[in-house]
């Protein structure tokens, strides 16, 4: 039996945490196999609420980093 904490996040869970995002972004996040907890951590880092953003050596890694990178890529660039 799989550990529930490692169960990949569903599309509904991702949308609840991230907000209104394109289906392709949801699919990309789901492809990382990140758990709901990992998606939440990535969203918090992305929005600046991870708590350790400015501390060296505390950058997100693994699935959290993958989700963070996806969110970062979707951020509109400043003109």
PDB file with SEQRES, HELIX, SHEET and CRYST1 records, atoms N, CA, C and O in Angstrom:
SEQRES   1 A   79  UNK UNK UNK UNK UNK UNK UNK UNK UNK UNK UNK UNK UNK          
SEQRES   2 A   79  UNK UNK UNK UNK UNK UNK UNK UNK UNK UNK UNK UNK UNK          
SEQRES   3 A   79  UNK UNK UNK UNK UNK UNK UNK UNK UNK UNK UNK UNK UNK          
SEQRES   4 A   79  UNK UNK UNK UNK UNK UNK UNK UNK UNK UNK UNK UNK UNK          
SEQRES   5 A   79  UNK UNK UNK UNK UNK UNK UNK UNK UNK UNK UNK UNK UNK          
SEQRES   6 A   79  UNK UNK UNK UNK UNK UNK UNK UNK UNK UNK UNK UNK UNK          
SEQRES   7 A   79  UNK                                                          
HELIX    1 AA1 UNK A    4  UNK A    6  5                                   3    
HELIX    2 AA2 UNK A   11  UNK A   18  1                                   8    
HELIX    3 AA3 UNK A   23  UNK A   31  1                                   9    
HELIX    4 AA4 UNK A   36  UNK A   46  1                                  11    
HELIX    5 AA5 UNK A   62  UNK A   74  1                                  13    
CRYST1    1.000    1.000    1.000  90.00  90.00  90.00 P 1           1          
ATOM      1  N   UNK A   1       0.845  -1.189   0.000  1.00  0.00           N  
ATOM      2  CA  UNK A   1       0.000   0.000   0.000  1.00  0.00           C  
ATOM      3  C   UNK A   1       0.885   1.246   0.000  1.00  0.00           C  
ATOM      4  O   UNK A   1       1.862   1.334   0.745  1.00  0.00           O  
ATOM      5  N   UNK A   2       0.525   2.198  -0.845  1.00  0.00           N  
ATOM      6  CA  UNK A   2       1.310   3.435  -0.955  1.00  0.00           C  
ATOM      7  C   UNK A   2       1.048   4.345   0.236  1.00  0.00           C  
ATOM      8  O   UNK A   2      -0.058   4.392   0.774  1.00  0.00           O  
ATOM      9  N   UNK A   3       2.069   5.048   0.626  1.00  0.00           N  
ATOM     10  CA  UNK A   3       1.954   6.046   1.678  1.00  0.00           C  
ATOM     11  C   UNK A   3       1.118   7.203   1.129  1.00  0.00           C  
ATOM     12  O   UNK A   3       1.442   7.758   0.079  1.00  0.00           O  
ATOM     13  N   UNK A   4       0.048   7.567   1.831  1.00  0.00           N  
ATOM     14  CA  UNK A   4      -0.834   8.638   1.366  1.00  0.00           C  
ATOM     15  C   UNK A   4      -0.103   9.965   1.190  1.00  0.00           C  
ATOM     16  O   UNK A   4      -0.476  10.765   0.331  1.00  0.00           O  
ATOM     17  N   UNK A   5       0.922  10.206   1.984  1.00  0.00           N  
ATOM     18  CA  UNK A   5       1.677  11.451   1.869  1.00  0.00           C  
ATOM     19  C   UNK A   5       2.451  11.511   0.553  1.00  0.00           C  
ATOM     20  O   UNK A   5       2.811  12.597   0.100  1.00  0.00           O  
ATOM     21  N   UNK A   6       2.709  10.367  -0.060  1.00  0.00           N  
ATOM     22  CA  UNK A   6       3.449  10.317  -1.325  1.00  0.00           C  
ATOM     23  C   UNK A   6       2.521  10.168  -2.521  1.00  0.00           C  
ATOM     24  O   UNK A   6       2.989  10.145  -3.659  1.00  0.00           O  
ATOM     25  N   UNK A   7       1.241  10.069  -2.294  1.00  0.00           N  
ATOM     26  CA  UNK A   7       0.279   9.942  -3.395  1.00  0.00           C  
ATOM     27  C   UNK A   7       0.334  11.214  -4.246  1.00  0.00           C  
ATOM     28  O   UNK A   7       0.218  12.316  -3.712  1.00  0.00           O  
ATOM     29  N   UNK A   8       0.509  11.073  -5.557  1.00  0.00           N  
ATOM     30  CA  UNK A   8       0.568  12.269  -6.410  1.00  0.00           C  
ATOM     31  C   UNK A   8      -0.699  13.122  -6.293  1.00  0.00           C  
ATOM     32  O   UNK A   8      -1.805  12.599  -6.160  1.00  0.00           O  
ATOM     33  N   UNK A   9      -0.516  14.415  -6.343  1.00  0.00           N  
ATOM     34  CA  UNK A   9      -1.637  15.349  -6.253  1.00  0.00           C  
ATOM     35  C   UNK A   9      -2.557  15.191  -7.455  1.00  0.00           C  
ATOM     36  O   UNK A   9      -2.101  14.953  -8.574  1.00  0.00           O  
ATOM     37  N   UNK A  10      -3.835  15.324  -7.217  1.00  0.00           N  
ATOM     38  CA  UNK A  10      -4.818  15.264  -8.297  1.00  0.00           C  
ATOM     39  C   UNK A  10      -4.931  16.633  -8.963  1.00  0.00           C  
ATOM     40  O   UNK A  10      -4.456  17.636  -8.430  1.00  0.00           O  
ATOM     41  N   UNK A  11      -5.559  16.660 -10.122  1.00  0.00           N  
ATOM     42  CA  UNK A  11      -5.766  17.924 -10.829  1.00  0.00           C  
ATOM     43  C   UNK A  11      -6.580  18.887  -9.968  1.00  0.00           C  
ATOM     44  O   UNK A  11      -6.295  20.084  -9.933  1.00  0.00           O  
ATOM     45  N   UNK A  12      -7.586  18.369  -9.280  1.00  0.00           N  
ATOM     46  CA  UNK A  12      -8.425  19.220  -8.428  1.00  0.00           C  
ATOM     47  C   UNK A  12      -7.608  19.816  -7.275  1.00  0.00           C  
ATOM     48  O   UNK A  12      -7.760  20.992  -6.944  1.00  0.00           O  
ATOM     49  N   UNK A  13      -6.753  19.008  -6.675  1.00  0.00           N  
ATOM     50  CA  UNK A  13      -5.903  19.508  -5.589  1.00  0.00           C  
ATOM     51  C   UNK A  13      -4.961  20.597  -6.100  1.00  0.00           C  
ATOM     52  O   UNK A  13      -4.778  21.628  -5.453  1.00  0.00           O  
ATOM     53  N   UNK A  14      -4.373  20.357  -7.258  1.00  0.00           N  
ATOM     54  CA  UNK A  14      -3.446  21.333  -7.845  1.00  0.00           C  
ATOM     55  C   UNK A  14      -4.163  22.646  -8.114  1.00  0.00           C  
ATOM     56  O   UNK A  14      -3.651  23.712  -7.775  1.00  0.00           O  
ATOM     57  N   UNK A  15      -5.334  22.581  -8.716  1.00  0.00           N  
ATOM     58  CA  UNK A  15      -6.096  23.799  -9.016  1.00  0.00           C  
ATOM     59  C   UNK A  15      -6.491  24.535  -7.737  1.00  0.00           C  
ATOM     60  O   UNK A  15      -6.478  25.766  -7.699  1.00  0.00           O  
ATOM     61  N   UNK A  16      -6.837  23.792  -6.702  1.00  0.00           N  
ATOM     62  CA  UNK A  16      -7.200  24.408  -5.429  1.00  0.00           C  
ATOM     63  C   UNK A  16      -6.026  25.191  -4.840  1.00  0.00           C  
ATOM     64  O   UNK A  16      -6.218  26.264  -4.268  1.00  0.00           O  
ATOM     65  N   UNK A  17      -4.827  24.663  -4.978  1.00  0.00           N  
ATOM     66  CA  UNK A  17      -3.644  25.307  -4.397  1.00  0.00           C  
ATOM     67  C   UNK A  17      -3.077  26.410  -5.276  1.00  0.00           C  
ATOM     68  O   UNK A  17      -2.644  27.449  -4.779  1.00  0.00           O  
ATOM     69  N   UNK A  18      -3.080  26.182  -6.583  1.00  0.00           N  
ATOM     70  CA  UNK A  18      -2.432  27.122  -7.503  1.00  0.00           C  
ATOM     71  C   UNK A  18      -3.395  28.198  -7.977  1.00  0.00           C  
ATOM     72  O   UNK A  18      -3.007  29.353  -8.151  1.00  0.00           O  
ATOM     73  N   UNK A  19      -4.636  27.824  -8.181  1.00  0.00           N  
ATOM     74  CA  UNK A  19      -5.617  28.774  -8.691  1.00  0.00           C  
ATOM     75  C   UNK A  19      -5.967  28.456 -10.133  1.00  0.00           C  
ATOM     76  O   UNK A  19      -5.836  27.317 -10.580  1.00  0.00           O  
ATOM     77  N   UNK A  20      -6.409  29.467 -10.850  1.00  0.00           N  
ATOM     78  CA  UNK A  20      -6.862  29.316 -12.226  1.00  0.00           C  
ATOM     79  C   UNK A  20      -5.650  29.197 -13.152  1.00  0.00           C  
ATOM     80  O   UNK A  20      -5.018  30.194 -13.500  1.00  0.00           O  
ATOM     81  N   UNK A  21      -5.341  27.958 -13.544  1.00  0.00           N  
ATOM     82  CA  UNK A  21      -4.204  27.725 -14.430  1.00  0.00           C  
ATOM     83  C   UNK A  21      -4.638  26.870 -15.603  1.00  0.00           C  
ATOM     84  O   UNK A  21      -5.635  26.151 -15.540  1.00  0.00           O  
ATOM     85  N   UNK A  22      -3.877  26.963 -16.658  1.00  0.00           N  
ATOM     86  CA  UNK A  22      -4.127  26.229 -17.889  1.00  0.00           C  
ATOM     87  C   UNK A  22      -4.022  24.719 -17.665  1.00  0.00           C  
ATOM     88  O   UNK A  22      -3.244  24.255 -16.831  1.00  0.00           O  
ATOM     89  N   UNK A  23      -4.812  23.967 -18.418  1.00  0.00           N  
ATOM     90  CA  UNK A  23      -4.776  22.501 -18.322  1.00  0.00           C  
ATOM     91  C   UNK A  23      -3.378  21.944 -18.574  1.00  0.00           C  
ATOM     92  O   UNK A  23      -2.984  20.957 -17.953  1.00  0.00           O  
ATOM     93  N   UNK A  24      -2.629  22.564 -19.477  1.00  0.00           N  
ATOM     94  CA  UNK A  24      -1.273  22.096 -19.785  1.00  0.00           C  
ATOM     95  C   UNK A  24      -0.351  22.244 -18.576  1.00  0.00           C  
ATOM     96  O   UNK A  24       0.530  21.412 -18.359  1.00  0.00           O  
ATOM     97  N   UNK A  25      -0.553  23.298 -17.792  1.00  0.00           N  
ATOM     98  CA  UNK A  25       0.261  23.505 -16.593  1.00  0.00           C  
ATOM     99  C   UNK A  25      -0.100  22.449 -15.553  1.00  0.00           C  
ATOM    100  O   UNK A  25       0.781  21.888 -14.901  1.00  0.00           O  
ATOM    101  N   UNK A  26      -1.383  22.181 -15.399  1.00  0.00           N  
ATOM    102  CA  UNK A  26      -1.823  21.133 -14.470  1.00  0.00           C  
ATOM    103  C   UNK A  26      -1.203  19.801 -14.878  1.00  0.00           C  
ATOM    104  O   UNK A  26      -0.700  19.063 -14.031  1.00  0.00           O  
ATOM    105  N   UNK A  27      -1.237  19.494 -16.165  1.00  0.00           N  
ATOM    106  CA  UNK A  27      -0.653  18.241 -16.656  1.00  0.00           C  
ATOM    107  C   UNK A  27       0.851  18.186 -16.387  1.00  0.00           C  
ATOM    108  O   UNK A  27       1.380  17.142 -16.006  1.00  0.00           O  
ATOM    109  N   UNK A  28       1.528  19.305 -16.584  1.00  0.00           N  
ATOM    110  CA  UNK A  28       2.970  19.351 -16.322  1.00  0.00           C  
ATOM    111  C   UNK A  28       3.269  19.099 -14.851  1.00  0.00           C  
ATOM    112  O   UNK A  28       4.202  18.370 -14.515  1.00  0.00           O  
ATOM    113  N   UNK A  29       2.476  19.702 -13.982  1.00  0.00           N  
ATOM    114  CA  UNK A  29       2.668  19.495 -12.547  1.00  0.00           C  
ATOM    115  C   UNK A  29       2.367  18.047 -12.183  1.00  0.00           C  
ATOM    116  O   UNK A  29       3.101  17.439 -11.403  1.00  0.00           O  
ATOM    117  N   UNK A  30       1.306  17.496 -12.735  1.00  0.00           N  
ATOM    118  CA  UNK A  30       0.965  16.099 -12.444  1.00  0.00           C  
ATOM    119  C   UNK A  30       2.069  15.154 -12.919  1.00  0.00           C  
ATOM    120  O   UNK A  30       2.307  14.119 -12.296  1.00  0.00           O  
ATOM    121  N   UNK A  31       2.738  15.498 -14.007  1.00  0.00           N  
ATOM    122  CA  UNK A  31       3.815  14.656 -14.540  1.00  0.00           C  
ATOM    123  C   UNK A  31       5.010  14.569 -13.600  1.00  0.00           C  
ATOM    124  O   UNK A  31       5.812  13.641 -13.706  1.00  0.00           O  
ATOM    125  N   UNK A  32       5.140  15.527 -12.680  1.00  0.00           N  
ATOM    126  CA  UNK A  32       6.235  15.485 -11.709  1.00  0.00           C  
ATOM    127  C   UNK A  32       5.993  14.431 -10.635  1.00  0.00           C  
ATOM    128  O   UNK A  32       6.916  14.056  -9.912  1.00  0.00           O  
ATOM    129  N   UNK A  33       4.760  13.956 -10.528  1.00  0.00           N  
ATOM    130  CA  UNK A  33       4.357  12.996  -9.488  1.00  0.00           C  
ATOM    131  C   UNK A  33       4.459  13.608  -8.092  1.00  0.00           C  
ATOM    132  O   UNK A  33       4.556  12.877  -7.107  1.00  0.00           O  
ATOM    133  N   UNK A  34       4.439  14.939  -7.993  1.00  0.00           N  
ATOM    134  CA  UNK A  34       4.513  15.616  -6.700  1.00  0.00           C  
ATOM    135  C   UNK A  34       3.252  15.338  -5.887  1.00  0.00           C  
ATOM    136  O   UNK A  34       2.144  15.294  -6.423  1.00  0.00           O  
ATOM    137  N   UNK A  35       3.444  15.154  -4.594  1.00  0.00           N  
ATOM    138  CA  UNK A  35       2.310  14.976  -3.687  1.00  0.00           C  
ATOM    139  C   UNK A  35       1.645  16.331  -3.467  1.00  0.00           C  
ATOM    140  O   UNK A  35       2.193  17.370  -3.836  1.00  0.00           O  
ATOM    141  N   UNK A  36       0.458  16.311  -2.863  1.00  0.00           N  
ATOM    142  CA  UNK A  36      -0.229  17.566  -2.553  1.00  0.00           C  
ATOM    143  C   UNK A  36       0.628  18.435  -1.636  1.00  0.00           C  
ATOM    144  O   UNK A  36       0.666  19.655  -1.799  1.00  0.00           O  
ATOM    145  N   UNK A  37       1.313  17.821  -0.675  1.00  0.00           N  
ATOM    146  CA  UNK A  37       2.180  18.574   0.235  1.00  0.00           C  
ATOM    147  C   UNK A  37       3.334  19.220  -0.525  1.00  0.00           C  
ATOM    148  O   UNK A  37       3.721  20.348  -0.220  1.00  0.00           O  
ATOM    149  N   UNK A  38       3.883  18.517  -1.506  1.00  0.00           N  
ATOM    150  CA  UNK A  38       4.985  19.074  -2.289  1.00  0.00           C  
ATOM    151  C   UNK A  38       4.506  20.208  -3.184  1.00  0.00           C  
ATOM    152  O   UNK A  38       5.203  21.210  -3.345  1.00  0.00           O  
ATOM    153  N   UNK A  39       3.314  20.056  -3.768  1.00  0.00           N  
ATOM    154  CA  UNK A  39       2.763  21.136  -4.592  1.00  0.00           C  
ATOM    155  C   UNK A  39       2.528  22.357  -3.715  1.00  0.00           C  
ATOM    156  O   UNK A  39       2.858  23.477  -4.106  1.00  0.00           O  
ATOM    157  N   UNK A  40       1.964  22.149  -2.542  1.00  0.00           N  
ATOM    158  CA  UNK A  40       1.717  23.264  -1.634  1.00  0.00           C  
ATOM    159  C   UNK A  40       3.015  23.971  -1.264  1.00  0.00           C  
ATOM    160  O   UNK A  40       3.067  25.201  -1.244  1.00  0.00           O  
ATOM    161  N   UNK A  41       4.050  23.213  -0.975  1.00  0.00           N  
ATOM    162  CA  UNK A  41       5.335  23.819  -0.628  1.00  0.00           C  
ATOM    163  C   UNK A  41       5.872  24.638  -1.801  1.00  0.00           C  
ATOM    164  O   UNK A  41       6.377  25.743  -1.605  1.00  0.00           O  
ATOM    165  N   UNK A  42       5.766  24.103  -3.016  1.00  0.00           N  
ATOM    166  CA  UNK A  42       6.225  24.832  -4.202  1.00  0.00           C  
ATOM    167  C   UNK A  42       5.440  26.122  -4.395  1.00  0.00           C  
ATOM    168  O   UNK A  42       6.016  27.157  -4.729  1.00  0.00           O  
ATOM    169  N   UNK A  43       4.140  26.066  -4.189  1.00  0.00           N  
ATOM    170  CA  UNK A  43       3.291  27.257  -4.325  1.00  0.00           C  
ATOM    171  C   UNK A  43       3.689  28.298  -3.281  1.00  0.00           C  
ATOM    172  O   UNK A  43       3.769  29.488  -3.586  1.00  0.00           O  
ATOM    173  N   UNK A  44       3.938  27.852  -2.057  1.00  0.00           N  
ATOM    174  CA  UNK A  44       4.354  28.784  -1.009  1.00  0.00           C  
ATOM    175  C   UNK A  44       5.683  29.444  -1.353  1.00  0.00           C  
ATOM    176  O   UNK A  44       5.840  30.650  -1.163  1.00  0.00           O  
ATOM    177  N   UNK A  45       6.637  28.673  -1.853  1.00  0.00           N  
ATOM    178  CA  UNK A  45       7.934  29.235  -2.268  1.00  0.00           C  
ATOM    179  C   UNK A  45       7.724  30.226  -3.402  1.00  0.00           C  
ATOM    180  O   UNK A  45       8.301  31.313  -3.404  1.00  0.00           O  
ATOM    181  N   UNK A  46       6.897  29.844  -4.359  1.00  0.00           N  
ATOM    182  CA  UNK A  46       6.652  30.686  -5.530  1.00  0.00           C  
ATOM    183  C   UNK A  46       6.025  32.021  -5.128  1.00  0.00           C  
ATOM    184  O   UNK A  46       6.364  33.070  -5.676  1.00  0.00           O  
ATOM    185  N   UNK A  47       5.125  31.965  -4.182  1.00  0.00           N  
ATOM    186  CA  UNK A  47       4.436  33.184  -3.744  1.00  0.00           C  
ATOM    187  C   UNK A  47       5.178  33.911  -2.629  1.00  0.00           C  
ATOM    188  O   UNK A  47       4.719  34.946  -2.145  1.00  0.00           O  
ATOM    189  N   UNK A  48       6.319  33.373  -2.224  1.00  0.00           N  
ATOM    190  CA  UNK A  48       7.122  34.040  -1.209  1.00  0.00           C  
ATOM    191  C   UNK A  48       6.714  33.729   0.210  1.00  0.00           C  
ATOM    192  O   UNK A  48       7.026  34.495   1.121  1.00  0.00           O  
ATOM    193  N   UNK A  49       6.021  32.616   0.424  1.00  0.00           N  
ATOM    194  CA  UNK A  49       5.576  32.274   1.771  1.00  0.00           C  
ATOM    195  C   UNK A  49       6.214  31.020   2.313  1.00  0.00           C  
ATOM    196  O   UNK A  49       5.691  30.419   3.252  1.00  0.00           O  
ATOM    197  N   UNK A  50       7.335  30.607   1.746  1.00  0.00           N  
ATOM    198  CA  UNK A  50       7.994  29.391   2.212  1.00  0.00           C  
ATOM    199  C   UNK A  50       8.714  29.568   3.528  1.00  0.00           C  
ATOM    200  O   UNK A  50       8.996  28.590   4.222  1.00  0.00           O  
ATOM    201  N   UNK A  51       9.017  30.811   3.881  1.00  0.00           N  
ATOM    202  CA  UNK A  51       9.639  31.088   5.151  1.00  0.00           C  
ATOM    203  C   UNK A  51      11.156  31.092   5.131  1.00  0.00           C  
ATOM    204  O   UNK A  51      11.781  31.740   5.970  1.00  0.00           O  
ATOM    205  N   UNK A  52      11.758  30.384   4.190  1.00  0.00           N  
ATOM    206  CA  UNK A  52      13.216  30.294   4.157  1.00  0.00           C  
ATOM    207  C   UNK A  52      13.781  30.792   2.827  1.00  0.00           C  
ATOM    208  O   UNK A  52      14.906  30.450   2.460  1.00  0.00           O  
ATOM    209  N   UNK A  53      12.998  31.600   2.105  1.00  0.00           N  
ATOM    210  CA  UNK A  53      13.393  32.017   0.756  1.00  0.00           C  
ATOM    211  C   UNK A  53      14.767  32.667   0.697  1.00  0.00           C  
ATOM    212  O   UNK A  53      15.506  32.483  -0.270  1.00  0.00           O  
ATOM    213  N   UNK A  54      15.104  33.419   1.720  1.00  0.00           N  
ATOM    214  CA  UNK A  54      16.358  34.174   1.688  1.00  0.00           C  
ATOM    215  C   UNK A  54      17.508  33.459   2.379  1.00  0.00           C  
ATOM    216  O   UNK A  54      18.601  34.017   2.481  1.00  0.00           O  
ATOM    217  N   UNK A  55      17.293  32.250   2.850  1.00  0.00           N  
ATOM    218  CA  UNK A  55      18.330  31.498   3.546  1.00  0.00           C  
ATOM    219  C   UNK A  55      19.079  30.599   2.559  1.00  0.00           C  
ATOM    220  O   UNK A  55      18.463  29.725   1.948  1.00  0.00           O  
ATOM    221  N   UNK A  56      20.384  30.790   2.389  1.00  0.00           N  
ATOM    222  CA  UNK A  56      21.146  29.929   1.492  1.00  0.00           C  
ATOM    223  C   UNK A  56      21.060  28.464   1.943  1.00  0.00           C  
ATOM    224  O   UNK A  56      21.068  28.158   3.136  1.00  0.00           O  
ATOM    225  N   UNK A  57      20.980  27.590   0.971  1.00  0.00           N  
ATOM    226  CA  UNK A  57      20.935  26.163   1.277  1.00  0.00           C  
ATOM    227  C   UNK A  57      19.542  25.641   1.573  1.00  0.00           C  
ATOM    228  O   UNK A  57      19.372  24.454   1.851  1.00  0.00           O  
ATOM    229  N   UNK A  58      18.544  26.508   1.517  1.00  0.00           N  
ATOM    230  CA  UNK A  58      17.179  26.080   1.803  1.00  0.00           C  
ATOM    231  C   UNK A  58      16.284  26.182   0.573  1.00  0.00           C  
ATOM    232  O   UNK A  58      15.072  26.369   0.684  1.00  0.00           O  
ATOM    233  N   UNK A  59      16.896  26.056  -0.594  1.00  0.00           N  
ATOM    234  CA  UNK A  59      16.133  26.122  -1.818  1.00  0.00           C  
ATOM    235  C   UNK A  59      15.306  24.840  -1.972  1.00  0.00           C  
ATOM    236  O   UNK A  59      15.687  23.784  -1.466  1.00  0.00           O  
ATOM    237  N   UNK A  60      14.178  24.944  -2.672  1.00  0.00           N  
ATOM    238  CA  UNK A  60      13.384  23.734  -2.905  1.00  0.00           C  
ATOM    239  C   UNK A  60      14.168  22.738  -3.749  1.00  0.00           C  
ATOM    240  O   UNK A  60      15.021  23.131  -4.546  1.00  0.00           O  
ATOM    241  N   UNK A  61      13.884  21.459  -3.578  1.00  0.00           N  
ATOM    242  CA  UNK A  61      14.563  20.419  -4.352  1.00  0.00           C  
ATOM    243  C   UNK A  61      13.572  19.308  -4.689  1.00  0.00           C  
ATOM    244  O   UNK A  61      12.458  19.274  -4.168  1.00  0.00           O  
ATOM    245  N   UNK A  62      13.989  18.414  -5.555  1.00  0.00           N  
ATOM    246  CA  UNK A  62      13.153  17.290  -5.949  1.00  0.00           C  
ATOM    247  C   UNK A  62      11.879  17.731  -6.641  1.00  0.00           C  
ATOM    248  O   UNK A  62      11.897  18.637  -7.474  1.00  0.00           O  
ATOM    249  N   UNK A  63      10.768  17.085  -6.292  1.00  0.00           N  
ATOM    250  CA  UNK A  63       9.479  17.385  -6.914  1.00  0.00           C  
ATOM    251  C   UNK A  63       9.043  18.812  -6.608  1.00  0.00           C  
ATOM    252  O   UNK A  63       8.411  19.462  -7.441  1.00  0.00           O  
ATOM    253  N   UNK A  64       9.378  19.303  -5.413  1.00  0.00           N  
ATOM    254  CA  UNK A  64       9.024  20.684  -5.054  1.00  0.00           C  
ATOM    255  C   UNK A  64       9.694  21.650  -6.029  1.00  0.00           C  
ATOM    256  O   UNK A  64       9.065  22.592  -6.512  1.00  0.00           O  
ATOM    257  N   UNK A  65      10.965  21.411  -6.312  1.00  0.00           N  
ATOM    258  CA  UNK A  65      11.699  22.267  -7.249  1.00  0.00           C  
ATOM    259  C   UNK A  65      11.100  22.174  -8.654  1.00  0.00           C  
ATOM    260  O   UNK A  65      10.978  23.182  -9.350  1.00  0.00           O  
ATOM    261  N   UNK A  66      10.731  20.967  -9.063  1.00  0.00           N  
ATOM    262  CA  UNK A  66      10.149  20.782 -10.396  1.00  0.00           C  
ATOM    263  C   UNK A  66       8.847  21.578 -10.537  1.00  0.00           C  
ATOM    264  O   UNK A  66       8.621  22.233 -11.555  1.00  0.00           O  
ATOM    265  N   UNK A  67       8.001  21.517  -9.521  1.00  0.00           N  
ATOM    266  CA  UNK A  67       6.735  22.265  -9.558  1.00  0.00           C  
ATOM    267  C   UNK A  67       7.021  23.761  -9.509  1.00  0.00           C  
ATOM    268  O   UNK A  67       6.409  24.536 -10.244  1.00  0.00           O  
ATOM    269  N   UNK A  68       7.942  24.168  -8.652  1.00  0.00           N  
ATOM    270  CA  UNK A  68       8.327  25.582  -8.564  1.00  0.00           C  
ATOM    271  C   UNK A  68       8.788  26.093  -9.929  1.00  0.00           C  
ATOM    272  O   UNK A  68       8.383  27.173 -10.359  1.00  0.00           O  
ATOM    273  N   UNK A  69       9.627  25.324 -10.604  1.00  0.00           N  
ATOM    274  CA  UNK A  69      10.136  25.724 -11.916  1.00  0.00           C  
ATOM    275  C   UNK A  69       9.006  25.859 -12.936  1.00  0.00           C  
ATOM    276  O   UNK A  69       9.028  26.765 -13.770  1.00  0.00           O  
ATOM    277  N   UNK A  70       8.028  24.972 -12.873  1.00  0.00           N  
ATOM    278  CA  UNK A  70       6.865  25.055 -13.780  1.00  0.00           C  
ATOM    279  C   UNK A  70       6.102  26.344 -13.504  1.00  0.00           C  
ATOM    280  O   UNK A  70       5.742  27.066 -14.434  1.00  0.00           O  
ATOM    281  N   UNK A  71       5.856  26.632 -12.236  1.00  0.00           N  
ATOM    282  CA  UNK A  71       5.133  27.860 -11.875  1.00  0.00           C  
ATOM    283  C   UNK A  71       5.927  29.090 -12.305  1.00  0.00           C  
ATOM    284  O   UNK A  71       5.358  30.054 -12.820  1.00  0.00           O  
ATOM    285  N   UNK A  72       7.227  29.055 -12.096  1.00  0.00           N  
ATOM    286  CA  UNK A  72       8.100  30.168 -12.473  1.00  0.00           C  
ATOM    287  C   UNK A  72       8.049  30.408 -13.989  1.00  0.00           C  
ATOM    288  O   UNK A  72       8.019  31.554 -14.437  1.00  0.00           O  
ATOM    289  N   UNK A  73       8.040  29.340 -14.762  1.00  0.00           N  
ATOM    290  CA  UNK A  73       8.007  29.451 -16.221  1.00  0.00           C  
ATOM    291  C   UNK A  73       6.691  30.068 -16.714  1.00  0.00           C  
ATOM    292  O   UNK A  73       6.647  30.676 -17.784  1.00  0.00           O  
ATOM    293  N   UNK A  74       5.629  29.907 -15.931  1.00  0.00           N  
ATOM    294  CA  UNK A  74       4.331  30.442 -16.314  1.00  0.00           C  
ATOM    295  C   UNK A  74       4.147  31.888 -15.904  1.00  0.00           C  
ATOM    296  O   UNK A  74       3.210  32.547 -16.355  1.00  0.00           O  
ATOM    297  N   UNK A  75       5.037  32.393 -15.049  1.00  0.00           N  
ATOM    298  CA  UNK A  75       4.961  33.772 -14.587  1.00  0.00           C  
ATOM    299  C   UNK A  75       5.223  34.708 -15.761  1.00  0.00           C  
ATOM    300  O   UNK A  75       6.229  34.562 -16.456  1.00  0.00           O  
ATOM    301  N   UNK A  76       4.327  35.671 -15.988  1.00  0.00           N  
ATOM    302  CA  UNK A  76       4.580  36.620 -17.079  1.00  0.00           C  
ATOM    303  C   UNK A  76       5.861  37.408 -16.817  1.00  0.00           C  
ATOM    304  O   UNK A  76       6.111  37.853 -15.697  1.00  0.00           O  
ATOM    305  N   UNK A  77       6.663  37.571 -17.858  1.00  0.00           N  
ATOM    306  CA  UNK A  77       7.904  38.328 -17.694  1.00  0.00           C  
ATOM    307  C   UNK A  77       7.598  39.819 -17.777  1.00  0.00           C  
ATOM    308  O   UNK A  77       6.668  40.241 -18.464  1.00  0.00           O  
ATOM    309  N   UNK A  78       8.396  40.602 -17.065  1.00  0.00           N  
ATOM    310  CA  UNK A  78       8.219  42.049 -17.076  1.00  0.00           C  
ATOM    311  C   UNK A  78       8.718  42.609 -18.414  1.00  0.00           C  
ATOM    312  O   UNK A  78       9.802  42.241 -18.868  1.00  0.00           O  
ATOM    313  N   UNK A  79       7.936  43.497 -19.051  1.00  0.00           N  
ATOM    314  CA  UNK A  79       8.374  44.069 -20.334  1.00  0.00           C  
ATOM    315  C   UNK A  79       9.508  45.045 -20.169  1.00  0.00           C  
ATOM    316  O   UNK A  79       9.986  45.609 -21.153  1.00  0.00           O  
TER     317      UNK A  79                                                      
END                                                                             
